[in-house]
Amino acid sequence: MRRSIGLLMVLLALGGCGGPADDPGEIVYWDTSGPHESPVFARIAQECATAGGYRVKVETVAFDAASNNFKTAAQGGRGPDVLRAEVAWVAQLAELGYLVELGGTDTADFLDTPVGSTRYGGRTYGVPQVTDSLALFYNRKLLADAGVTPPRTWDELKAVAGKLGGTKAFFLNNDAYYALPFIYGAGGDLVDAPRKKIVVNSPENVRALESAKGLLDGRAATTALDPGNSYAGMQAAFSAGEVAMVVNGPWSVADYLRGPAFADAANLGIAPVPGEREGRGSAPVGGHDYVVRQGGKSVDTARRFVTCMSSLDNQVRVSRELGLLPTRKSAYEHPDVKSNPVVAAFRPVVDAAHPRPWIPEGGQLFDPLKTAYADFLAGRKGAKAALDEVAGAYRDQVVPSYSIG
């Protein structure tokens, strides 16, 4: 969702960073996880290689640059053997012919929605690594001191904001991904892929954005109006105890637990995202998949590596050590996963999460929405005008074969 790429990064991708493996006994794995997660994945990768009798070279690649770096490298027949791909990247990379079809992969034990992100054209091109979604994080002490319970609707949030200090009640992040709970909760969507329709400027979505803005207008929320700083501002404010509630995903827990407000981890509460009506909240599906590059020298070894990395034991380990959400159904029955409070809180959220359109252009739907959402929240444009611009950008730049309607 956040993409940037410089010439230096491209050159690194094409040069020393992940050319084809030197021999069939070695594979290159591009890990796109964050600094807290990457050491765990690197250890698991080395253990998989040792157990399998091959070598693995783990290279950490910045998430923001990884998709473009991979495409540039793969176009020249280079790049890693295995990539940790964001779920929105898989269909596009498959359409471009850069991925190995993983036919015969047994997906029976995987959750249906993450599996959906691995498929394109009726074929499988990935194996789900972790899944995620968005939930309401809250400071238990601040809510208890105010006599407030976690709100189930946006109107409830506005109603209790005064008890929590008005703008200290909730931090509204103005990034496009964080607009999706408002959109899905109002019954809207970005595109209708089966009908090839652009629906981002629907009446439901206009109402959704106005609901988000209503939190600001009612002084129930605060946001950094600079799109580049909103997420960092939200993280800092919540970790410090300066705001009582935020919407975020399981990847953020490690950051929060390092903050002074959550020195006692039990102070961190997690609840479903509020909705337009109670029970109507609907958070988006996120996560990552393992994919194998087409044309690598070590495809068979790469497949064995992916099988090991996504095994039940390793999914349980990732959940236990990092608090991330497994994609295997059986993992949720393991005692170590069941006892993890973050995973337990997110399981019903993931089960009810709204699938994103698994189309090659899926990852490109966010940039136009990000600009429009920030402009609208800042009062620079009305909701309908902002969303009409997004619809036009989709038609002209993203899905030209789709019609607006």
N, C-alpha and C positions, 0 to 999 in steps of 0.2 A: 504493500500500500504506500510505502514511502520509498521512492526510487530516485537515486541520483547516481551518476557515473561520470568519472573523469577519464581523460586519456591515459593517465598513469595506471589507473586500475585495469583498463583494457589491456595495456601492455603487459601488466603483471599476469593477467589471466592467460595471455597468449604465450608468455615466456615461461618464467620459472614457476608460475603458480598453476600447476596441474596440467601439464602436457600428458600425452598417452603414457600409460605405465611402461617401464623399461622392459618388462618381460611378463609372461602370464602369471608369474608367482607374486606379482605386486599390483595392488590397485591404489588409486588415488581417490580419497573421499573429501569432498568439500562440505564442511560443516558450517552452517549459517546461523547457529544458535548464539545466544548472548554470552558474555564473559562468565556469568554465574553457571551456565549450563554446559558450555563447551568442554571443560575438563572432564566432566562425567561421561559425555558422549565419546571423548577421545580415549578414555580408559576402556570403555566397553568395546570400542573399535579395535584396539590393540589386543584385547582378550579374545575377540572373535577371530582375529587373524592368527593368533598363536594356536588356538584350538583347531583352526581349519588348515593349518600348515601352509599359510601364505603370508605375505607382508602387506601392510597397509600404511599409506602415507596420508595422515590427516592434515588437511590445510583449512585454517579458519578464514572464511571469506565474509566480508561485511554483508549483512542481509540486504541493505539498500542497493548494493551493486551486483549481487550474485546472479540475478536473472539475466541482466544484460551481459555480464561477463561470460556466463555460460553460453548464451546464444552466440556471442561473438567468437568464442573459442570453438564451439561445436561446428560452426559454419566452416571453419578451417580444418576440421577433422581433429581438433585437439580438445583439451578440457579434462575434467575428472572422469573417473569411471562411474562414480556414484555421487549424486547430489542430494542434499536435504532441501527439497523444494517446498515453497509455500503452496498451499492447496490450489490457489488460483493460477499457478504457473503451469500445472501439468498438462492441461488440455492444449495450451498454446505450444508448448515444447513438443508435444506429440504431433500436433498438426504440422509443425515445421519439419518433422522427420528426425528429430534429435534424440528420441528415446527408444529404447528397446521395448518391444511388446513383451510383457511378462505373462504370457499365456500359461495356463496350468497353475497359476498361483492360487493356493487355497485361501479363500477369503471368508469361509463360513464362520470363523471365530471373530471376525472384525465387525464393528458397528457399521450399520448400513450407510449412514450419512458420510462418514469419512471415506468409506469405500467408493462412494459416488464421485469423490474428487479425483480418484485414480483412473477413471475411465474416460475414454474418448472414442467416438465412432463404434461403440459396442465392444471395445477391446480394453484390456487392462495395461496401464503403463506405470503403475507405482504401487507401493505398499505403504499403508498409513503408519506414520511414526508416532505422532501425538495429535490429539484433537483439542480444541478449546472453544470457548464462547465468551460471552460477557455476562457479568453478574454485578449486583449492587454490593460493594464493600462498605462497611460502616464501622465506626468507632463505638464499640459497645458502651464504654463509660460515658461518652458524650450523650448518646441517646438515652441511656438509663438516667443520667442526671437531669435530663430535660423531660423525663417521663414520656418518651417517644418510642414507638416500636417501628421497625423497618417499614417504610411505606410500600404499599402494593400497587398504587397508581400514581401518576404524575400529579394529579390533583391533591392526593394525600400528602405528597412531598411539599407542595406549595402551602398546604394548610398548617404543617408543623414547622415550617421554616423559621417563623418568628421565635419559636421556643429554642431554636438552635443557633440563633444569632443572625438570621436573615441570610446574608451572602456567605456566612460560614457554614450553612447547612449542607451545601452540595456544590461540587466543582463540575461544571459542564465543559467537557472537552470538545472542541470544535472540529475535530478530525472527522473525515467522512465515515470511517468504519463505525464511529461512535454515534453517528446519526441513524444507523440501521435499526437499533431497538425502537426508536420512535417510528420509523417507516414501517417496519414489520408489525409493530404493535398496533398501528392504525389500519392494517390490512393492505399496505402498499408494497411495492417492489421497485426495482430499478429497470429490469427488462422482463418481458414474458418470452423466454427463449423458445418454447414449443411453437408459439404463434408468430415469432419474429416481430415482436412489438416493443417499442420503447414506451415505458409507462412511468418513467421517473417523475414526470410533471403531472401526475394524476391528482385529482381532488384529495384522495387519501394522503398523498405525500405532502400536499400543501398544508393540510391540517396537521400532519405530523411535525413539520418544521415549525409551524406556529405554536404547537404544544411545547417544543423545546424552547423557543423564544419566550414563551410565557413564563418559564422558570426564571429567566433573567428579568423580565419585566416585573415579575412579582417579587424580585429581590430574594428569590429562593436559591439562587445559584450564582457562581462567579466563573468567569472564564478569561483567559488571556486571549485577547482578540487577534494576536499575531499567530497565524496558523503554525509557524515554526516552533513556537514556545508553549503551546497549549498543553501538550502531553507532559513535558518536563515540569511545568507549573503545577499541574494536577498532582503529579507524583510527590513533589516537594511539599505541597500544602497538606496532603492527606498524611504523609509520613510524619510530619511535624505536629499533627493534631490541630492544624489551623482550620480544617474543614471536617465535617462529620461524615460525609458520604461521597463516594465516587462510583463510577461504572468502569470496570476494567476486567481483565482476564487473569487466568491462573499464573501466567508468566510474571505478573507484577508482585506476587506474594513475597518473593525473596527481597525485593527492594523495600517493601513496607516493613518487614520484620527487622530490617536494619535501622528503621527510624525510631525516634524517641517515643512516639505515641504507641508503638507496639513492641516495646521492650518485653512486655508480657504478651506473648503470642495469643493468649486467650482473649485479648481485647479486640482482636480482628474478627469482625463478623461478616458473613457472606449470605446473601439472600438473592432470590431471582430479581432480575431487572423489572422495575415497575412498568406498567402498561397503560394504555389509554383507559382501559377498564380492568378491574381485577381479573387475573387469569389470562389477560390478553397480551402480557409482555412477551416479546419474542426476540431473543438475541440471535445474532448471526453465528454461523459455523466458521471456525478458523482451524488452524493446525498446519501440519507439515507431513509430507510423504517422502519416502526414499524412491529415487528414480535412477535408472541405469542408462548411461549415454550410449547411443548408437555409434558403432564404429570403433569402440575401445578394443584393446588387445586382450582384455581379460574379462569378457562378458560372463563367462561361466563362473569365474571366481567372484565377480561383482554380485551375481545373483545369490551365491552362497553367503556372501557378506551381508546382503540385505536381509536374507532369511534369518541370520543370526541376530542382527541388530534389532529386528522386529519380533523376536521370539517372546514367548510369555515371560520367561524368567527376566529378560532384559527390560520388558515393559514394566514389570513389577518393580525392578530396581530403579528405573527412571522415575517412577511415581514416588517411591519411597525416598529417594535422595533429593529430588527436585520438586516434588509436589505437582508434576505435570500429569495430564489426563491420558490414560491408556486408550488405545484404539481396539484392543482385544476385549471381547465380552468376558472371557474367563478371568482376565486380570482383576476385574472389579469384585470377584469372589475371593481373591487372595486376602488373608488376614492383614497383611501389611498395607494393602490398598484400602481395604474397608476401614481401617483405623485412622487413615489420613483425613483430618477434618476438611482440608481444602478439596480433596477429591470427592469426599462424601457430599460436600455442599454443592459441587459443580455437577455431579452426576445427573440430578433431575433437570438442571439447566441444559446440559448437552442433549439429553433425551428429547427435550422440547424445542431445541434450537431450530432456526429456520435455515434450510439449505440455501446456499448461494447458487447462482447460475453457473454450472460447470461447462462453460464455453471458452474457446480460445481467447476471447476478448475480456474474460472475467476480471482479470487483474487491471485492465485499463479503465474500468468503470469508476474508479475511485478518484482519480485526479480532478476531473471536471466537477464532481460532487463536492470534493474537499474545498475548492475555491468558492463555489456557490454557497455552501453551508456557512463558511466563515464570513463571507460578505453579508449574508442574511442576518446572522447573529450580531454582527457589528452594526446593523442598521443601514448598510449601504445599498441594499436591494430588498424588494418585497419577496415573499416566498414564491409566488407564482412566476414572477419575472426571473428569479434566480434559477428555478427548476426548468423553465422554458429554455434558458440558455444551456443547461446541462443536457436537455433532450436534443437540442441542436448540435451540441458537441458530439454526443453519441452518434447521431445520424451522419455527421460529416467526417468524423475522425475514428470512431470505434467500431460501430456496427452499421456500415452503410447499406447493408441489405435489409435492415429492419425499417419499419415504418413507425411514425409517431402516432400513438392512438391508444 
